[in-house]
């Protein structure tokens, strides 16, 4: 979608969707109990959006912050400002011990019950994870493994969020959604932090990548055991969206997720890498900046990572030479996960390859002026061929930007939360099921991700 002749901050939404999107209907045709507002007709995702979240409807318009006149400025604004005074969230952290090695962390949004008083009490400290620093200790604390609040029989819906490259639960783009959906829409929310991210410790010499779905699979299985009656929803940002999409495609009709939202997804890692490394701003600013973030994470955990002798040799010889994400992935990420190089990793782990396997209602939001991953290789054909999926293209917004004003308010926050609430109330709670009688579904057997363990290992 290319829009000409309009103000640069003028946003237009364009929907890419199957000709016959999945229709959700009551499974009990003999009763009038679950008809909803549309009677026996049922409802599709585009229809639900038009009715309950019209900001995301095809042709919807809005204006973003006037001083951020292009995708570069929209993207940069989210990097130079952290918006600490906006969307304040208090988290309590659970530590996951992966059966396949290592530890991860999940941050649950909790109500502020007077954190300064709570901090006077002796807190639980996990053995392998760090104490929170001055910037985090007011807003974060740890759950003990036997804390009764880590289990519940309630039926409140829960949104599980995945952050972008080297990000975490403290990022403003994550907090914007967590704060909105927990304070206004009666959802619970938790943020899955990738290994080594958001002040979590790496405990084995292994990182993560855009196709590494083992950790999030174990996390969701663990959450299902703790909250057996909750309905789960997912939202991924950037590389987190890649991991989420790969996971949903692998799970296919085994999914434990009701609906998923993908934000600024680098669907084609190979072409996204080419884009960021071959555009003037990408090669000079974005790729080096992201590369430095990765190197900072490496240096924070180098003693553990060097326990792998092969990794130590690469670090000793190349750590000071790495400048870009591709160099990092070529020397470290790719070989660490059994790929020959970055190119092989990118081609195998690209989440566009898993879209045919998705059997979860899936909405992807992508700005056409995204300067990080580009917009020339969006999975248009894959989305159109899978009636479970849809793509929302916006004429502007940058990479995980979409700023409405200088305060950090983001355009996507309210409509996405309204949509998830509507999906939960109008489809999930009412027991509506996808009508597959006339659905033309693509073959769910996708190219395997080389790093995924057999399902029995991670359950």
VEXMARFI-93104 format. One record per residue (C-alpha): x, z, y; residue in three letters. Coordinates in pm, whole numbers, plus 32768, in hexadecimal, padded with zeros to 4 digits. Example, Ala and Ser with C-alpha at 12.3 -4.5 7.8 and 13.67 -1.06 7.14 Angstrom:
84CE830C7E3EALA;855782CA7F96SER;
***
This chain:
800080008000UNK;80927F95814CUNK;7FDE7FE78291UNK;80307F2F83D3UNK;7FB57F488536UNK;7F6480BE852DUNK;800B81EF85C1UNK;812C825D84DFUNK;809283B484A1UNK;7F40831F843AUNK;7F02836382C8UNK;7E2C828B81E6UNK;7DE382D88078UNK;7DD581C67F72UNK;7D6782127E0FUNK;7DFB81627CE2UNK;7D1881A17BBBUNK;7C9F81087A77UNK;7B7280207A89UNK;7ABF811179A0UNK;7B3B827279EAUNK;7AE1838478F7UNK;7983840A7929UNK;7946857A78E2UNK;77F585CD7848UNK;774186EC77A6UNK;777C86F67630UNK;761E878175FFUNK;7535865C7641UNK;7401871475D3UNK;7400881E76E3UNK;73F48820785CUNK;74E8893F788BUNK;762A888678E2UNK;75AD876479AAUNK;765E87B77AF0UNK;760887057C34UNK;760785AE7B90UNK;750E85FF7A7BUNK;755F855C792DUNK;762E844D79CCUNK;7774850D79BEUNK;788A84F17ABCUNK;79DE84497AE0UNK;7B0D84CF7B9AUNK;7AEA83D27CB9UNK;797D84397CDFUNK;79D785AA7CDFUNK;7AE2856D7DE5UNK;79F384AA7EC4UNK;78F285BF7EB0UNK;79C886FA7EBDUNK;7B1A86947F53UNK;7AD08561802BUNK;7C27857980CFUNK;7CAF84E07F8CUNK;7BA583D17F6BUNK;7BFF82617F75UNK;7C1D81F680E1UNK;7C218359816CUNK;7CEA838382ACUNK;7D958498836BUNK;7EB384CE845EUNK;7FF685898419UNK;80DC863C850FUNK;811885448628UNK;828A858E8657UNK;82D6854384EBUNK;82A283CE8507UNK;8330835F83B8UNK;837F83D08258UNK;84E1843582B5UNK;846C852D83BCUNK;835285AE82DFUNK;844F85EC81C8UNK;855C868382A6UNK;846A8774834DUNK;842D88208202UNK;85A5884881D0UNK;860A88D08323UNK;84ED89CC833AUNK;84868AC6822EUNK;83418B3D82D4UNK;83768CA2825FUNK;825F8D28833EUNK;81618C3482ADUNK;80B98C4A8158UNK;81518D998100UNK;81448DDD7F8CUNK;81B08F0E7EC8UNK;82338EC77D6BUNK;82778F8E7C33UNK;83668EED7B3DUNK;834E8ED479C4UNK;84858E7C78FCUNK;845C8D8A77DBUNK;854F8D9276B8UNK;85508C377626UNK;85628C2874A9UNK;86488AFC74CBUNK;873C8BBB75ABUNK;874D8C34770FUNK;865C8CDA77FEUNK;85628C6378FEUNK;84898D047A06UNK;831D8CEB7A6AUNK;82AA8D777BB9UNK;81418DF07BCBUNK;80938E077D1AUNK;801B8F6F7D42UNK;7F5690257E4AUNK;801A90DF7F55UNK;7FCF924D7F10UNK;80D292DE7FF9UNK;821C925F7F77UNK;82EE93508049UNK;825194797F96UNK;827493D87E43UNK;83E593977E80UNK;8429950D7E91UNK;83DA95267D21UNK;84DA94D37C19UNK;84A993697BB7UNK;84E292B77A70UNK;861D91E47A68UNK;865590E57951UNK;87AB90EC78B3UNK;88198F8678F9UNK;876C8F3C7A45UNK;87E98F9A7BA2UNK;875D90917C9DUNK;86A98FDD7DB3UNK;876E8FBC7EF3UNK;8703902F804EUNK;863A8EF3808CUNK;856F8F137F4DUNK;855690817EF1UNK;843190C47FDBUNK;83648FAC7F3FUNK;83DD8FB37DD6UNK;83EF90AF7CBBUNK;8407909E7B40UNK;82FF90DE7A3AUNK;836D91B57919UNK;832E910177CCUNK;821A91F5776CUNK;816591F578BAUNK;7FEF91EB786BUNK;7FB590F8798BUNK;80708FEE78C7UNK;7F438FD777E2UNK;7DD78FAB783AUNK;7C908F42779CUNK;7BFC8ECF78E7UNK;7B818D6D791EUNK;7C188D287A73UNK;7CB38BCB7A8BUNK;7E2D8BBD7AB4UNK;7F008AB87B64UNK;80608A8B7AD7UNK;815089EC7BD2UNK;829F893F7B96UNK;838F891D7CBCUNK;847D88057D1AUNK;85F387DE7CDCUNK;86A689307D09UNK;856E89BF7DB3UNK;84918ADF7D47UNK;83668BB77D97UNK;83E68C0C7EF3UNK;83D88AA17F6EUNK;82DF8A688086UNK;823889427FD5UNK;81F48A227EA9UNK;81848B517F73UNK;80908A798038UNK;7FC98A337EFAUNK;7FF68B897E5BUNK;7F7A8C3C7F92UNK;7E538B507FC6UNK;7DD18B4E7E63UNK;7DF78CC47E24UNK;7D638D3C7F6FUNK;7C488C407F9EUNK;7BED8BB67E47UNK;7C028CDF7D58UNK;7D188C497C80UNK;7E408CFD7BEDUNK;7F8C8C4B7C1CUNK;80EA8C597B8FUNK;82248B8F7BCCUNK;83088B217AB3UNK;84748B2E7B29UNK;85688A457A7CUNK;86A98ADC79F0UNK;87898B607B03UNK;868E8B237C1AUNK;85FC8C157D19UNK;86ED8D2F7CD8UNK;86C98D267B60UNK;87FB8D3D7A81UNK;88728C3A7989UNK;88C58CFB784CUNK;893C8BDE776CUNK;8A0D8AAB77CAUNK;88E489C477F7UNK;883089397928UNK;86EF88687932UNK;868C87047985UNK;855F862C79DCUNK;850985FC786EUNK;8552875C77F2UNK;83F887CF7783UNK;845B88DC7688UNK;845C89FA7784UNK;830D89AC7826UNK;8270897876CFUNK;82E38ACE765FUNK;826F8B6477A9UNK;810F8AD7778BUNK;80F48B427620UNK;81618C9F768AUNK;80638CA877A6UNK;7F4F8C3876BBUNK;7F938D6375D9UNK;7F918E517701UNK;7E598DC277A6UNK;7D898D337688UNK;7C4D8CFE7757UNK;7CDE8C647890UNK;7CCB8AF278DBUNK;7E1D8A66793FUNK;7E6289657A4DUNK;7FB488D37AABUNK;805C884E7BE2UNK;81BB87C07BF3UNK;8291875F7D1DUNK;83A086527D14UNK;847E86917BE2UNK;8388879E7B75UNK;827B86907B77UNK;835B85BD7A97UNK;837F86DA799DUNK;8209872179A9UNK;81AB85B37974UNK;829B85947851UNK;820C86D177BAUNK;80A3865C77D9UNK;80F6850A7742UNK;81A585AC761CUNK;808B86A475E3UNK;7F8085967602UNK;7E36861B7572UNK;7EDD8765750CUNK;7EF487CB7678UNK;7E96892876EBUNK;7E6788AC7851UNK;7D15885778ECUNK;7D9287837A0FUNK;7EE587337AADUNK;7F6486D17C07UNK;80AB86107C36UNK;815186147D8DUNK;826485207DFBUNK;82C484D67C94UNK;83FE84057C51UNK;834183537B3CUNK;845E825E7AFEUNK;85A083297B0FUNK;867E81F77AF1UNK;85E1813D7C14UNK;85BC827B7CE1UNK;872F82BA7CB4UNK;877D81567D1FUNK;869C81807E4EUNK;873582C37ECEUNK;8898824A7E97UNK;886B80F27F31UNK;87AA81388070UNK;886A819A81ACUNK;87C282EF81D4UNK;87BD83318060UNK;892B82EB8022UNK;89A283A1815AUNK;88BC84CC8165UNK;87BE8504804FUNK;889184CC7F1BUNK;89BD85957F9FUNK;88D586B0800FUNK;882B86C37EBAUNK;897F86A97E13UNK;89F787D67EDAUNK;88C5889B7E6EUNK;891A88527D04UNK;8A8688B17D36UNK;8A1E89F77DDAUNK;894E8A497CA7UNK;8A7689F57BC7UNK;8B638AD57C8AUNK;8A688BF37C7FUNK;8A6A8BE67B02UNK;8BBC8B517AB5UNK;8C3A8C7279DDUNK;8B1C8C4178E5UNK;8B248AC578F0UNK;8C998AC578A3UNK;8C518B6E7758UNK;8C178A0D76DDUNK;8D7B898576BDUNK;8D0D881D76F3UNK;8C56887D782FUNK;8D7D894978A8UNK;8E6588207885UNK;8D7D87457954UNK;8D5988527A5DUNK;8ECE888A7A74UNK;8F1387187AA3UNK;8DEC86A57B74UNK;8D3A87BE7C2BUNK;8DE487797D76UNK;8DAF86017D54UNK;8C3586037D2CUNK;8B7A85957E66UNK;8A2A85077DF5UNK;8914854E7CFEUNK;8972841D7C30UNK;8ADB848F7C15UNK;8A6085E57BAAUNK;897785527AA4UNK;8A7F845C7A2DUNK;8B89856679F5UNK;8AB9869979A5UNK;894386737963UNK;8955853D7889UNK;8A6F85AC779EUNK;89EC87127790UNK;88A9869176F6UNK;89428592760EUNK;8923845F76EBUNK;8A4C837A7724UNK;8A1C837C789AUNK;891E839F79B2UNK;888B82467977UNK;88328292780EUNK;879E83DF7876UNK;86CE8343798DUNK;8643822F78B2UNK;85E483197796UNK;855484397863UNK;84868370795FUNK;83278402795AUNK;827D82B07993UNK;82C182717822UNK;81E8839977C0UNK;80B4833B7890UNK;800E827E776CUNK;801283BF76A2UNK;7F62849577A9UNK;7E0E8516773EUNK;7DEB860F785BUNK;7D3985B779A1UNK;7E66855F7A78UNK;7E7A851C7BF0UNK;7FC284AC7C90UNK;7FF984B87E09UNK;810D83E17E9CUNK;8168837E8000UNK;81C882128028UNK;82DB82708120UNK;83818365802FUNK;84F583458086UNK;857484047F56UNK;84DA83517E2AUNK;8445821F7ED5UNK;82F981787E89UNK;8354801E7E03UNK;834580817C94UNK;820F81587C7CUNK;816781477B23UNK;803E80787B96UNK;80007FC57A4EUNK;802A8100797EUNK;7F3181BD7A57UNK;7E3280A47A52UNK;7E47808D78D8UNK;7E098201789FUNK;7CAB8272790BUNK;7D2183DD7913UNK;7E12839A7A32UNK;7E0083387B9FUNK;7EF983057CB8UNK;7EB6835A7E24UNK;7F9882987F0FUNK;7FB0830D8076UNK;80398231818AUNK;811C83478208UNK;818B84A681AAUNK;82F6848E813AUNK;837785478007UNK;82A786827FCEUNK;826286858143UNK;810A862F81D0UNK;8130871F82F6UNK;7FFE873E83D6UNK;80A1880084F2UNK;81D988BC855EUNK;816C89FF84B4UNK;81A489708359UNK;803B892D82FCUNK;8033881C81F3UNK;7F24871581D2UNK;7F0987248056UNK;7EDB889C802CUNK;7D6888C28074UNK;7CE487837FCDUNK;7DB187B97E91UNK;7D35891F7E72UNK;7BCE88B27EB7UNK;7BEB87AC7DA9UNK;7C76889F7CA6UNK;7B66899B7CF7UNK;7A5C888D7CD9UNK;7AEB88117B8FUNK;7AE789727B07UNK;798489BF7B7BUNK;78DF88707B3BUNK;799387FB7A00UNK;7A4E8913794FUNK;79588A32797EUNK;782D89557931UNK;78CF88E177F1UNK;78D187717847UNK;79A486A0775BUNK;7A4285487780UNK;795E84367701UNK;7A4283607629UNK;7939827B7595UNK;798B8159767CUNK;7AE681C576E9UNK;7C0980D776B8UNK;7D3081BC7683UNK;7E988146766CUNK;7F6681907538UNK;7FD982FB7563UNK;811982C5749DUNK;821E82B875B0UNK;8397829C75A2UNK;841C83F07539UNK;84E184C4762BUNK;863184F77586UNK;864D866675E7UNK;84FA86E0756EUNK;850587D07449UNK;840887B2732DUNK;82C4885C738CUNK;82E78967727FUNK;842B89E2731CUNK;83948A3E746AUNK;82408AC6740AUNK;
***
